[in-house]
Amino acid sequence: MASLIAPDNHVPSEDAEALYKACKGWGTNEKAIISILGHRNAAQRKQIRLAYSELFQEDLVKRLESELNGDFEKAVYRWVLDPEDRDAVLANVAIRKSGDYHVIVEIACVLSSEELLAVRRAYHARYKHSLEEDLAAHTTGDIRKLLVGLVTAFRYEGDEINTRLTNSEADILHDAIKDKAFNHEDVIRILTTRSKAQLMATFNRYRDDHGSSITKDLLDEPADEFKTVLRTAIRCLNDHKKYYEKILRNAIKKVGTDEDALTRVIVTRAEKDLNDIKEIYYKRNSVPLDQAVANDTSGDYKAFLLALLGKEE
């Protein structure tokens, strides 16, 4: 369930004019920007951008970039973009940061097949390269095989499960981990081609047959880059809400908040399932997520995140 609280009766031209006034003159009215953009869904934000461009012959995104700064600017910038364009930007930033593969895995494994395809199209339009081309150019070996396989997947989205495959592939995964053949072609094939419903059934069968979860068995092995990517993919495919709760927990508990991770999860999930993630966070930490965010952030950045969390200061 989404946490974003958006009105049904917004007028894009009025919002565009209010944003223009907020950015005009000597001082930017950050509160006005938050009160509008922090309460508009993706379709409404797109209408506002179009209205702003028609009324003032300038790009709202660029105007906001020039008016705002720091973590607040980064959060607003990512929020104002269309979701598929935002994910394309996140993917490009991650590719250019050597070894920052978890963001790529999130995009590839959490989004639906149609959403992932939209991200790949947005990436191509923005960067004049395909996502898989850039990913292949910046990775090597087994990580390249796994990541390119994940981003090019077009998984079946239905609930139908093949029980015979569930049983056999749970054994294949277990044998590969037991033999430390984490990069076995069958492991990569299973994770990059099977539907999420099929994979969840396989992971459950693995746990039932072998007495521990696949992620725990991977965690018991000495960490390396490929195993970390593999485990992240499995966690995102199996239960992405629990995965995101841990990302938030680590971002907030870190010495010095990880604002990038905090922003990414709140901005990308606010219109989808952030309320569900908030519930998991509370059960796990005995502190409401909005309270944890409020305690760990400040200023306009804090106010904006709280708006997306559905909690006003």
VENJO-V573713 format. One record per pair of residues at least 24 apart in sequence whose ideal C-beta (glycine too) atoms are under 10 Angstrom apart, sorted by the first residue. I is the first residue (numbers start at 0). J is the second residue. D is the distance in whole Angstrom. If there is no record, write none. Layout:
# VENJO-V573713
i=I j=J d=D
i=I j=J d=D
This chain:
# VENJO-V573713
i=0 j=271 d=8
i=0 j=272 d=6
i=0 j=273 d=8
i=0 j=274 d=4
i=0 j=275 d=6
i=0 j=276 d=10
i=0 j=277 d=9
i=0 j=278 d=9
i=1 j=40 d=8
i=1 j=268 d=8
i=1 j=269 d=6
i=1 j=270 d=5
i=1 j=271 d=6
i=1 j=272 d=7
i=1 j=273 d=6
i=1 j=274 d=7
i=1 j=275 d=9
i=1 j=307 d=10
i=1 j=309 d=8
i=2 j=265 d=8
i=2 j=268 d=8
i=2 j=269 d=5
i=2 j=270 d=8
i=2 j=271 d=9
i=2 j=272 d=9
i=2 j=273 d=4
i=2 j=274 d=5
i=2 j=275 d=9
i=2 j=276 d=9
i=2 j=277 d=7
i=2 j=288 d=9
i=2 j=289 d=9
i=2 j=306 d=10
i=2 j=307 d=7
i=2 j=308 d=5
i=2 j=309 d=4
i=2 j=310 d=8
i=3 j=37 d=8
i=3 j=38 d=7
i=3 j=39 d=8
i=3 j=40 d=6
i=3 j=41 d=9
i=3 j=78 d=10
i=3 j=268 d=10
i=3 j=269 d=5
i=3 j=270 d=5
i=3 j=271 d=9
i=3 j=273 d=8
i=3 j=274 d=9
i=3 j=306 d=8
i=3 j=307 d=6
i=3 j=308 d=9
i=3 j=309 d=7
i=4 j=37 d=9
i=4 j=38 d=6
i=4 j=40 d=10
i=4 j=269 d=10
i=4 j=306 d=8
i=4 j=307 d=9
i=4 j=308 d=10
i=4 j=309 d=5
i=4 j=310 d=9
i=4 j=311 d=9
i=5 j=37 d=9
i=5 j=38 d=5
i=5 j=39 d=6
i=5 j=40 d=4
i=5 j=41 d=9
i=5 j=42 d=9
i=5 j=43 d=6
i=5 j=44 d=9
i=5 j=269 d=10
i=5 j=270 d=9
i=6 j=38 d=7
i=6 j=39 d=8
i=6 j=40 d=10
i=6 j=43 d=8
i=7 j=43 d=10
i=9 j=35 d=9
i=9 j=38 d=8
i=9 j=39 d=6
i=9 j=40 d=9
i=9 j=43 d=6
i=9 j=46 d=8
i=9 j=47 d=8
i=10 j=46 d=9
i=10 j=47 d=10
i=10 j=50 d=9
i=11 j=39 d=9
i=11 j=43 d=7
i=11 j=44 d=9
i=11 j=45 d=9
i=11 j=46 d=4
i=11 j=47 d=5
i=11 j=48 d=9
i=11 j=49 d=7
i=11 j=50 d=4
i=11 j=51 d=8
i=11 j=53 d=10
i=11 j=54 d=10
i=12 j=46 d=9
i=12 j=47 d=9
i=12 j=49 d=10
i=12 j=50 d=5
i=12 j=51 d=9
i=12 j=53 d=8
i=12 j=54 d=7
i=13 j=47 d=9
i=13 j=50 d=9
i=14 j=38 d=10
i=14 j=39 d=7
i=14 j=43 d=8
i=14 j=44 d=9
i=14 j=46 d=8
i=14 j=47 d=5
i=14 j=48 d=10
i=14 j=50 d=7
i=14 j=51 d=8
i=14 j=59 d=10
i=15 j=46 d=9
i=15 j=47 d=5
i=15 j=48 d=8
i=15 j=49 d=9
i=15 j=50 d=4
i=15 j=51 d=4
i=15 j=52 d=8
i=15 j=53 d=8
i=15 j=54 d=5
i=15 j=55 d=7
i=15 j=59 d=7
i=16 j=50 d=8
i=16 j=51 d=9
i=16 j=54 d=7
i=16 j=55 d=9
i=17 j=47 d=10
i=18 j=47 d=7
i=18 j=48 d=10
i=18 j=50 d=10
i=18 j=51 d=6
i=18 j=55 d=9
i=18 j=59 d=7
i=18 j=62 d=8
i=18 j=63 d=8
i=18 j=66 d=10
i=18 j=79 d=10
i=19 j=51 d=7
i=19 j=54 d=7
i=19 j=55 d=6
i=19 j=57 d=9
i=19 j=59 d=9
i=19 j=62 d=8
i=21 j=62 d=10
i=21 j=63 d=10
i=21 j=66 d=8
i=22 j=55 d=10
i=22 j=57 d=10
i=22 j=59 d=9
i=22 j=62 d=6
i=22 j=63 d=7
i=22 j=65 d=8
i=22 j=66 d=5
i=22 j=67 d=9
i=23 j=55 d=10
i=23 j=62 d=10
i=23 j=66 d=10
i=26 j=66 d=10
i=27 j=63 d=9
i=27 j=65 d=10
i=27 j=66 d=5
i=27 j=67 d=7
i=27 j=68 d=10
i=27 j=299 d=9
i=28 j=66 d=10
i=29 j=66 d=9
i=29 j=67 d=7
i=29 j=71 d=7
i=29 j=75 d=9
i=29 j=298 d=8
i=29 j=299 d=4
i=29 j=300 d=10
i=29 j=302 d=8
i=29 j=303 d=8
i=30 j=299 d=8
i=30 j=302 d=7
i=32 j=63 d=7
i=32 j=66 d=8
i=32 j=67 d=8
i=32 j=71 d=9
i=32 j=75 d=7
i=32 j=79 d=10
i=32 j=299 d=8
i=32 j=302 d=10
i=32 j=303 d=8
i=33 j=71 d=9
i=33 j=75 d=8
i=33 j=299 d=7
i=33 j=300 d=10
i=33 j=302 d=5
i=33 j=303 d=5
i=33 j=304 d=10
i=33 j=305 d=9
i=33 j=306 d=6
i=33 j=307 d=10
i=33 j=311 d=10
i=33 j=312 d=10
i=34 j=302 d=9
i=34 j=306 d=8
i=34 j=311 d=9
i=35 j=306 d=10
i=36 j=63 d=8
i=36 j=74 d=10
i=36 j=75 d=6
i=36 j=78 d=6
i=36 j=79 d=6
i=36 j=303 d=8
i=36 j=306 d=8
i=36 j=307 d=10
i=37 j=74 d=10
i=37 j=75 d=9
i=37 j=78 d=8
i=37 j=269 d=9
i=37 j=302 d=8
i=37 j=303 d=6
i=37 j=304 d=9
i=37 j=305 d=8
i=37 j=306 d=3
i=37 j=307 d=6
i=37 j=308 d=10
i=37 j=309 d=10
i=37 j=311 d=9
i=38 j=306 d=7
i=38 j=307 d=9
i=38 j=309 d=10
i=38 j=311 d=10
i=39 j=78 d=9
i=39 j=79 d=9
i=40 j=269 d=9
i=40 j=270 d=6
i=41 j=78 d=9
i=41 j=79 d=10
i=41 j=80 d=9
i=41 j=81 d=6
i=41 j=82 d=6
i=41 j=83 d=9
i=41 j=85 d=9
i=41 j=269 d=10
i=41 j=270 d=6
i=42 j=81 d=10
i=42 j=270 d=10
i=44 j=78 d=7
i=44 j=79 d=6
i=44 j=80 d=8
i=44 j=81 d=8
i=44 j=82 d=10
i=45 j=79 d=9
i=45 j=80 d=9
i=45 j=81 d=6
i=45 j=82 d=10
i=47 j=79 d=8
i=48 j=79 d=7
i=48 j=80 d=9
i=48 j=81 d=9
i=60 j=84 d=10
i=67 j=299 d=8
i=67 j=300 d=10
i=67 j=303 d=10
i=68 j=299 d=10
i=69 j=258 d=9
i=69 j=298 d=9
i=69 j=299 d=9
i=69 j=300 d=7
i=70 j=256 d=9
i=70 j=258 d=5
i=70 j=259 d=9
i=70 j=261 d=9
i=70 j=262 d=7
i=70 j=296 d=8
i=70 j=297 d=10
i=70 j=298 d=9
i=70 j=299 d=9
i=70 j=300 d=4
i=70 j=301 d=9
i=70 j=303 d=9
i=70 j=304 d=9
i=71 j=258 d=10
i=71 j=262 d=10
i=71 j=296 d=10
i=71 j=297 d=10
i=71 j=298 d=7
i=71 j=299 d=4
i=71 j=300 d=4
i=71 j=301 d=9
i=71 j=302 d=9
i=71 j=303 d=6
i=71 j=304 d=9
i=72 j=299 d=9
i=72 j=300 d=9
i=73 j=258 d=8
i=73 j=259 d=8
i=73 j=262 d=6
i=73 j=263 d=10
i=73 j=266 d=9
i=73 j=300 d=9
i=74 j=258 d=8
i=74 j=261 d=9
i=74 j=262 d=5
i=74 j=263 d=9
i=74 j=265 d=8
i=74 j=266 d=6
i=74 j=296 d=10
i=74 j=299 d=9
i=74 j=300 d=6
i=74 j=303 d=6
i=74 j=304 d=7
i=74 j=307 d=8
i=75 j=262 d=10
i=75 j=266 d=9
i=75 j=299 d=9
i=75 j=300 d=9
i=75 j=303 d=6
i=76 j=262 d=10
i=76 j=266 d=10
i=77 j=262 d=7
i=77 j=263 d=8
i=77 j=265 d=10
i=77 j=266 d=5
i=77 j=267 d=8
i=78 j=262 d=9
i=78 j=265 d=9
i=78 j=266 d=5
i=78 j=267 d=9
i=78 j=269 d=8
i=78 j=270 d=10
i=78 j=303 d=8
i=78 j=306 d=10
i=78 j=307 d=7
i=79 j=266 d=10
i=80 j=121 d=9
i=80 j=125 d=10
i=80 j=266 d=9
i=81 j=117 d=9
i=81 j=121 d=7
i=82 j=110 d=9
i=82 j=114 d=8
i=82 j=117 d=8
i=82 j=118 d=8
i=82 j=121 d=9
i=82 j=266 d=9
i=82 j=267 d=8
i=82 j=270 d=7
i=82 j=271 d=9
i=83 j=110 d=9
i=83 j=113 d=10
i=83 j=114 d=7
i=83 j=115 d=9
i=83 j=116 d=9
i=83 j=117 d=4
i=83 j=118 d=5
i=83 j=119 d=9
i=83 j=120 d=7
i=83 j=121 d=4
i=83 j=122 d=9
i=83 j=124 d=10
i=84 j=117 d=9
i=84 j=118 d=8
i=84 j=120 d=10
i=84 j=121 d=5
i=84 j=122 d=9
i=84 j=124 d=8
i=84 j=125 d=7
i=85 j=118 d=9
i=85 j=121 d=9
i=85 j=263 d=9
i=85 j=266 d=7
i=85 j=267 d=7
i=86 j=110 d=7
i=86 j=114 d=8
i=86 j=115 d=9
i=86 j=117 d=8
i=86 j=118 d=4
i=86 j=119 d=10
i=86 j=121 d=7
i=86 j=122 d=8
i=86 j=130 d=10
i=86 j=263 d=10
i=86 j=267 d=7
i=87 j=117 d=9
i=87 j=118 d=6
i=87 j=119 d=8
i=87 j=120 d=9
i=87 j=121 d=4
i=87 j=122 d=4
i=87 j=123 d=8
i=87 j=124 d=8
i=87 j=125 d=5
i=87 j=126 d=7
i=87 j=130 d=7
i=88 j=118 d=10
i=88 j=121 d=9
i=88 j=122 d=9
i=88 j=125 d=7
i=88 j=126 d=9
i=89 j=118 d=9
i=89 j=259 d=10
i=89 j=263 d=7
i=89 j=266 d=9
i=89 j=267 d=8
i=90 j=118 d=7
i=90 j=119 d=9
i=90 j=121 d=9
i=90 j=122 d=6
i=90 j=126 d=9
i=90 j=130 d=6
i=90 j=133 d=8
i=90 j=134 d=8
i=90 j=150 d=8
i=91 j=122 d=7
i=91 j=125 d=8
i=91 j=126 d=6
i=91 j=128 d=9
i=91 j=130 d=8
i=91 j=133 d=7
i=92 j=259 d=9
i=92 j=263 d=10
i=93 j=134 d=9
i=93 j=137 d=10
i=93 j=263 d=10
i=94 j=122 d=10
i=94 j=126 d=10
i=94 j=128 d=10
i=94 j=130 d=8
i=94 j=133 d=5
i=94 j=134 d=6
i=94 j=136 d=8
i=94 j=137 d=5
i=94 j=138 d=8
i=94 j=146 d=10
i=95 j=133 d=9
i=95 j=137 d=8
i=96 j=137 d=10
i=96 j=259 d=10
i=97 j=137 d=7
i=97 j=138 d=9
i=98 j=137 d=10
i=98 j=138 d=10
i=98 j=142 d=9
i=98 j=224 d=7
i=98 j=227 d=10
i=98 j=228 d=10
i=99 j=259 d=10
i=100 j=134 d=9
i=100 j=137 d=10
i=100 j=138 d=8
i=100 j=142 d=7
i=100 j=145 d=9
i=100 j=146 d=6
i=100 j=149 d=10
i=100 j=224 d=8
i=100 j=225 d=10
i=100 j=227 d=8
i=100 j=228 d=5
i=100 j=231 d=7
i=100 j=232 d=9
i=101 j=227 d=8
i=101 j=228 d=8
i=101 j=231 d=5
i=101 j=232 d=9
i=101 j=234 d=10
i=101 j=235 d=9
i=101 j=242 d=9
i=101 j=246 d=8
i=101 j=260 d=9
i=101 j=263 d=10
i=102 j=231 d=10
i=102 j=259 d=9
i=102 j=260 d=9
i=102 j=263 d=7
i=102 j=267 d=10
i=103 j=130 d=9
i=103 j=134 d=7
i=103 j=137 d=10
i=103 j=138 d=9
i=103 j=146 d=6
i=103 j=147 d=10
i=103 j=149 d=8
i=103 j=150 d=7
i=103 j=228 d=9
i=103 j=231 d=9
i=103 j=232 d=10
i=104 j=145 d=9
i=104 j=146 d=7
i=104 j=149 d=7
i=104 j=150 d=9
i=104 j=227 d=10
i=104 j=228 d=6
i=104 j=229 d=9
i=104 j=230 d=10
i=104 j=231 d=5
i=104 j=232 d=5
i=104 j=233 d=10
i=104 j=234 d=9
i=104 j=235 d=6
i=104 j=236 d=9
i=104 j=242 d=10
i=105 j=231 d=8
i=105 j=232 d=9
i=105 j=234 d=10
i=105 j=235 d=6
i=105 j=239 d=8
i=105 j=242 d=8
i=105 j=243 d=8
i=105 j=246 d=9
i=105 j=263 d=8
i=105 j=264 d=9
i=105 j=267 d=8
i=106 j=130 d=9
i=106 j=149 d=9
i=106 j=150 d=7
i=106 j=235 d=9
i=106 j=267 d=9
i=107 j=134 d=10
i=107 j=145 d=10
i=107 j=146 d=7
i=107 j=147 d=10
i=107 j=148 d=9
i=107 j=149 d=4
i=107 j=150 d=5
i=107 j=151 d=9
i=107 j=152 d=7
i=107 j=191 d=9
i=107 j=232 d=8
i=107 j=235 d=8
i=107 j=236 d=9
i=108 j=149 d=6
i=108 j=150 d=10
i=108 j=152 d=9
i=108 j=154 d=9
i=108 j=190 d=9
i=108 j=191 d=10
i=108 j=195 d=8
i=108 j=198 d=10
i=108 j=231 d=8
i=108 j=232 d=5
i=108 j=233 d=9
i=108 j=234 d=9
i=108 j=235 d=4
i=108 j=236 d=5
i=108 j=237 d=9
i=108 j=239 d=7
i=108 j=242 d=9
i=109 j=195 d=10
i=109 j=235 d=5
i=109 j=236 d=8
i=109 j=239 d=4
i=109 j=240 d=9
i=109 j=242 d=8
i=109 j=243 d=8
i=109 j=267 d=9
i=109 j=268 d=9
i=109 j=271 d=9
i=109 j=272 d=10
i=110 j=235 d=10
i=110 j=239 d=10
i=110 j=267 d=10
i=110 j=271 d=10
i=111 j=153 d=10
i=111 j=154 d=8
i=111 j=156 d=6
i=111 j=195 d=9
i=112 j=152 d=7
i=112 j=153 d=5
i=112 j=154 d=5
i=112 j=155 d=8
i=112 j=156 d=6
i=112 j=194 d=9
i=112 j=195 d=10
i=113 j=153 d=9
i=113 j=156 d=8
i=115 j=149 d=9
i=115 j=150 d=7
i=115 j=151 d=9
i=115 j=152 d=7
i=115 j=153 d=8
i=115 j=154 d=9
i=116 j=151 d=10
i=116 j=152 d=10
i=116 j=153 d=7
i=118 j=150 d=8
i=119 j=150 d=7
i=119 j=151 d=8
i=122 j=150 d=9
i=138 j=224 d=10
i=138 j=228 d=10
i=140 j=182 d=8
i=140 j=224 d=10
i=140 j=225 d=8
i=141 j=181 d=8
i=141 j=182 d=4
i=141 j=183 d=10
i=141 j=184 d=10
i=141 j=186 d=10
i=141 j=187 d=8
i=141 j=224 d=9
i=141 j=225 d=5
i=141 j=228 d=9
i=141 j=229 d=9
i=142 j=182 d=9
i=142 j=224 d=6
i=142 j=225 d=6
i=142 j=227 d=10
i=142 j=228 d=6
i=142 j=229 d=9
i=144 j=182 d=8
i=144 j=184 d=8
i=144 j=187 d=6
i=144 j=188 d=10
i=144 j=191 d=9
i=144 j=225 d=10
i=145 j=181 d=10
i=145 j=182 d=8
i=145 j=186 d=9
i=145 j=187 d=5
i=145 j=190 d=7
i=145 j=191 d=7
i=145 j=225 d=7
i=145 j=228 d=6
i=145 j=229 d=7
i=145 j=232 d=7
i=146 j=191 d=9
i=146 j=228 d=7
i=146 j=232 d=9
i=147 j=187 d=10
i=147 j=191 d=9
i=148 j=187 d=6
i=148 j=188 d=8
i=148 j=190 d=8
i=148 j=191 d=3
i=148 j=192 d=8
i=148 j=232 d=10
i=149 j=187 d=9
i=149 j=190 d=7
i=149 j=191 d=6
i=149 j=228 d=9
i=149 j=232 d=6
i=149 j=235 d=9
i=149 j=236 d=9
i=150 j=191 d=9
i=151 j=191 d=8
i=152 j=190 d=9
i=152 j=191 d=5
i=152 j=192 d=7
i=152 j=193 d=9
i=152 j=194 d=10
i=153 j=192 d=9
i=154 j=191 d=9
i=154 j=192 d=7
i=154 j=193 d=7
i=154 j=194 d=5
i=154 j=195 d=6
i=154 j=196 d=9
i=154 j=197 d=9
i=154 j=198 d=9
i=154 j=236 d=9
i=155 j=192 d=9
i=155 j=193 d=8
i=155 j=194 d=4
i=155 j=195 d=9
i=155 j=196 d=8
i=155 j=197 d=8
i=156 j=194 d=7
i=156 j=195 d=8
i=156 j=196 d=8
i=157 j=194 d=7
i=157 j=195 d=10
i=157 j=196 d=7
i=157 j=197 d=10
i=158 j=194 d=9
i=158 j=195 d=10
i=158 j=196 d=5
i=158 j=197 d=10
i=158 j=200 d=10
i=159 j=194 d=8
i=159 j=196 d=7
i=159 j=197 d=8
i=160 j=193 d=10
i=160 j=194 d=8
i=160 j=196 d=6
i=160 j=197 d=6
i=160 j=198 d=10
i=160 j=199 d=9
i=160 j=200 d=5
i=160 j=201 d=9
i=161 j=193 d=9
i=161 j=194 d=10
i=161 j=197 d=7
i=161 j=200 d=9
i=161 j=201 d=10
i=162 j=197 d=10
i=162 j=200 d=8
i=162 j=204 d=9
i=164 j=189 d=9
i=164 j=193 d=8
i=164 j=197 d=7
i=164 j=200 d=9
i=164 j=201 d=8
i=164 j=204 d=10
i=165 j=193 d=10
i=165 j=197 d=7
i=165 j=198 d=9
i=165 j=199 d=10
i=165 j=200 d=5
i=165 j=201 d=5
i=165 j=202 d=9
i=165 j=203 d=8
i=165 j=204 d=5
i=165 j=205 d=9
i=166 j=200 d=10
i=166 j=201 d=9
i=166 j=204 d=6
i=166 j=205 d=10
i=166 j=208 d=8
i=167 j=201 d=9
i=167 j=204 d=10
i=168 j=193 d=7
i=168 j=197 d=8
i=168 j=198 d=9
i=168 j=200 d=9
i=168 j=201 d=5
i=168 j=202 d=10
i=168 j=204 d=8
i=168 j=205 d=9
i=169 j=200 d=9
i=169 j=201 d=5
i=169 j=202 d=8
i=169 j=203 d=8
i=169 j=204 d=4
i=169 j=205 d=4
i=169 j=206 d=9
i=169 j=207 d=8
i=169 j=208 d=6
i=169 j=209 d=8
i=169 j=213 d=8
i=170 j=201 d=10
i=170 j=204 d=9
i=170 j=205 d=8
i=170 j=208 d=7
i=170 j=209 d=9
i=171 j=201 d=9
i=171 j=205 d=10
i=172 j=198 d=10
i=172 j=201 d=7
i=172 j=202 d=8
i=172 j=204 d=9
i=172 j=205 d=6
i=172 j=209 d=9
i=172 j=213 d=6
i=172 j=216 d=9
i=172 j=217 d=10
i=172 j=233 d=9
i=173 j=204 d=10
i=173 j=205 d=6
i=173 j=208 d=7
i=173 j=209 d=5
i=173 j=211 d=10
i=173 j=213 d=8
i=173 j=216 d=8
i=176 j=205 d=9
i=176 j=209 d=9
i=176 j=213 d=7
i=176 j=216 d=5
i=176 j=217 d=7
i=176 j=219 d=9
i=176 j=220 d=7
i=176 j=226 d=10
i=176 j=229 d=10
i=177 j=209 d=9
i=177 j=216 d=8
i=179 j=220 d=7
i=179 j=221 d=10
i=179 j=226 d=10
i=181 j=217 d=8
i=181 j=220 d=8
i=181 j=223 d=9
i=181 j=225 d=6
i=181 j=226 d=6
i=181 j=228 d=10
i=181 j=229 d=6
i=181 j=230 d=10
i=182 j=225 d=6
i=182 j=226 d=9
i=182 j=229 d=8
i=186 j=229 d=7
i=187 j=229 d=9
i=187 j=232 d=10
i=190 j=229 d=8
i=190 j=232 d=6
i=190 j=233 d=7
i=190 j=236 d=7
i=191 j=232 d=9
i=193 j=236 d=9
i=194 j=236 d=10
i=195 j=235 d=10
i=195 j=236 d=6
i=195 j=237 d=8
i=195 j=239 d=9
i=198 j=232 d=10
i=198 j=233 d=8
i=198 j=236 d=5
i=198 j=237 d=7
i=199 j=236 d=8
i=199 j=237 d=6
i=199 j=238 d=8
i=201 j=236 d=10
i=201 j=237 d=9
i=202 j=233 d=7
i=202 j=234 d=10
i=202 j=236 d=8
i=202 j=237 d=5
i=202 j=238 d=9
i=203 j=237 d=9
i=205 j=233 d=10
i=212 j=237 d=9
i=213 j=237 d=8
i=214 j=238 d=10
i=214 j=242 d=10
i=238 j=279 d=9
i=239 j=268 d=9
i=239 j=271 d=10
i=239 j=272 d=8
i=239 j=276 d=9
i=240 j=268 d=9
i=240 j=271 d=10
i=240 j=272 d=6
i=240 j=273 d=9
i=240 j=275 d=5
i=240 j=276 d=5
i=240 j=277 d=10
i=240 j=278 d=9
i=240 j=279 d=6
i=240 j=280 d=10
i=241 j=275 d=10
i=241 j=276 d=9
i=241 j=279 d=6
i=241 j=283 d=9
i=242 j=276 d=9
i=242 j=279 d=10
i=243 j=267 d=9
i=243 j=268 d=6
i=243 j=272 d=8
i=243 j=273 d=9
i=243 j=275 d=9
i=243 j=276 d=5
i=243 j=279 d=8
i=243 j=280 d=9
i=244 j=275 d=9
i=244 j=276 d=6
i=244 j=277 d=9
i=244 j=278 d=9
i=244 j=279 d=4
i=244 j=280 d=5
i=244 j=281 d=9
i=244 j=282 d=9
i=244 j=283 d=6
i=244 j=284 d=9
i=244 j=288 d=9
i=245 j=279 d=9
i=245 j=280 d=9
i=245 j=283 d=8
i=246 j=276 d=9
i=247 j=273 d=10
i=247 j=276 d=7
i=247 j=277 d=9
i=247 j=279 d=9
i=247 j=280 d=6
i=247 j=283 d=10
i=247 j=284 d=9
i=247 j=288 d=7
i=247 j=291 d=8
i=247 j=292 d=8
i=248 j=279 d=10
i=248 j=280 d=7
i=248 j=283 d=7
i=248 j=284 d=6
i=248 j=286 d=10
i=248 j=288 d=9
i=248 j=291 d=9
i=250 j=291 d=10
i=250 j=292 d=10
i=250 j=295 d=8
i=251 j=280 d=9
i=251 j=284 d=9
i=251 j=286 d=9
i=251 j=288 d=9
i=251 j=291 d=5
i=251 j=292 d=7
i=251 j=294 d=8
i=251 j=295 d=5
i=251 j=296 d=9
i=252 j=284 d=9
i=252 j=291 d=9
i=252 j=295 d=9
i=253 j=295 d=9
i=255 j=295 d=10
i=256 j=292 d=9
i=256 j=294 d=10
i=256 j=295 d=5
i=256 j=296 d=7
i=257 j=295 d=10
i=258 j=295 d=9
i=258 j=296 d=8
i=258 j=300 d=8
i=258 j=304 d=10
i=261 j=291 d=10
i=261 j=292 d=7
i=261 j=295 d=8
i=261 j=296 d=7
i=261 j=300 d=9
i=261 j=304 d=7
i=262 j=296 d=10
i=262 j=300 d=8
i=262 j=303 d=9
i=262 j=304 d=7
i=262 j=307 d=10
i=264 j=288 d=10
i=265 j=292 d=8
i=265 j=303 d=9
i=265 j=304 d=5
i=265 j=305 d=9
i=265 j=306 d=10
i=265 j=307 d=5
i=265 j=308 d=7
i=266 j=303 d=9
i=266 j=304 d=9
i=266 j=307 d=7
i=268 j=307 d=9
i=269 j=304 d=9
i=269 j=306 d=9
i=269 j=307 d=4
i=269 j=308 d=7
i=269 j=309 d=8
i=270 j=307 d=9
i=273 j=307 d=8
i=273 j=308 d=7
i=273 j=309 d=8
i=274 j=308 d=9
i=274 j=309 d=7
i=276 j=308 d=10
i=277 j=308 d=7
i=277 j=309 d=9
i=277 j=310 d=9
